Amino acid sequence: MLINLYSDTQTRPVEAMRAAMAAAEVGDEQRGEDLTVTALCERVAALLGKPAAVFLPSGTMCNAIGFRLHIRPGGDAVHLHPSSHPVVAEGGGPSALSGAVLAPVSGEGGMFTAGALAAALFPARDRYKPRSRLVSVEQTTNLAGGRVWPLVQVRAVLGIAARHGLRAHLDGARLMNAVVASGVPAAEWARGFDTAWIDFTKGLGAPVGAVLAGSAELIEEAWRYKQMMGGALRQAGIVAAGCLWALEHHVDRLSDDHANARILAEALAELPGITLDPATVETNIVVFGMPGAPGFCTRLEAEHGVRMGALGPHVVRAVTHHDVDLTAVHHAADAVAAMLNVAR
Ligand SMILES: *Cc1c(COP(=O)(O)O)cnc(C)c1O
């Protein structure tokens, strides 16, 4: 059987979740008549400490609409990490859908400091420069290894944003991983952000759905873009019920994924040719250096039934989740050791 560490998006809905979905009360979602969707939105708004929220088909659409709410097409810039999802994995959406100038702010582990942001901002009233308008923070950082931004660092970044009149957007695709890893509640992480969202299709293990939260005015406007982009739905309670079930049953267990990721990281770090500091593995994502990463991943799956993802020529990502238990994690580490011809 395949041990699938490619991504936590690979989770499949468990029986009890499917039962909750099958039993969901439904209605016409775009008319506000789907009670299950409404319940989910109220739940996530409260979780994130925001007045309102809207259900969307994907996290990518949460970023697309979140950016569109803040960016005025025609020279507005969004400041974000170069490894962040909108930069590398949204098909150019920020420029195509919002007309945004992407202004990367570098930093270790997919995070940047307030100082780096301040230095990257374009001077106001400079006719040559784009207009700094938005800062976007990814919590946890995905491609940079599932790192948890420290709360003080987030607050300092938001302080710079506020001082310069920037809007702030929180890409919380894996915010609940940060909550479980840090003990800091979701609303604390979301405080100070104009828009924030969580995804249900990552470690939470639901098949479809993400919820974007913000002020009543912003969410009302978000509905307009949801309609425009074709994201308004009908009997979406079927999938929203899976999200509600996930909030109830799949949040606390994220700590298992984090423990498994750490065990995997510690095992891999021992192996020759692998570059990895296990101390940087804070949640469920293990990113490590490995020469010839794409070929390595192909052989690992073909010869050992273990799937990981090559992020680049020399970088591999392995993600733990609900469908990979501790035994499977040990098996995966053994498989990598066998490929490198060492015993473990
Ligand atoms: C997965 C992911 C997204 C996009 O979410 P989808 O539901 O896959 O569209 C956005 N940002 C981050 C950080 C992600 O990991």
The ligand as an SDF file (V2000), in Angstrom:
LIG
                    3D

 15 15  0  0  0  0  0  0  0  0999 V2000
   -2.8030   24.7490   -0.1010 C   0  0  0  0  0  0  0  0  0  0  0  0
   -2.4960   26.1750    0.1420 C   0  0  0  0  0  0  0  0  0  0  0  0
   -3.2370   27.1830   -0.4630 C   0  0  0  0  0  0  0  0  0  0  0  0
   -4.3290   26.8890   -1.4530 C   0  0  0  0  0  0  0  0  0  0  0  0
   -5.3670   26.1330   -0.9130 O   0  0  0  0  0  0  0  0  0  0  0  0
   -6.2310   25.1540   -1.8740 P   0  0  0  0  0  0  0  0  0  0  0  0
   -7.3780   24.7830   -0.9960 O   0  0  0  0  0  0  0  0  0  0  0  0
   -5.3450   24.0070   -2.2250 O   0  0  0  0  0  0  0  0  0  0  0  0
   -6.6540   25.9460   -3.0600 O   0  0  0  0  0  0  0  0  0  0  0  0
   -2.9130   28.4850   -0.1840 C   0  0  0  0  0  0  0  0  0  0  0  0
   -1.9290   28.7880    0.6770 N   0  0  0  0  0  0  0  0  0  0  0  0
   -1.1960   27.8480    1.2940 C   0  0  0  0  0  0  0  0  0  0  0  0
   -0.1350   28.2510    2.2600 C   0  0  0  0  0  0  0  0  0  0  0  0
   -1.4430   26.5070    1.0340 C   0  0  0  0  0  0  0  0  0  0  0  0
   -0.6990   25.5810    1.6330 O   0  0  0  0  0  0  0  0  0  0  0  0
  1  2  1  0
  2  3  1  0
  2 14  2  0
  3  4  1  0
  3 10  2  0
  4  5  1  0
  5  6  1  0
  6  7  2  0
  6  8  1  0
  6  9  1  0
 10 11  1  0
 11 12  2  0
 12 13  1  0
 12 14  1  0
 14 15  1  0
M  END
$$$$
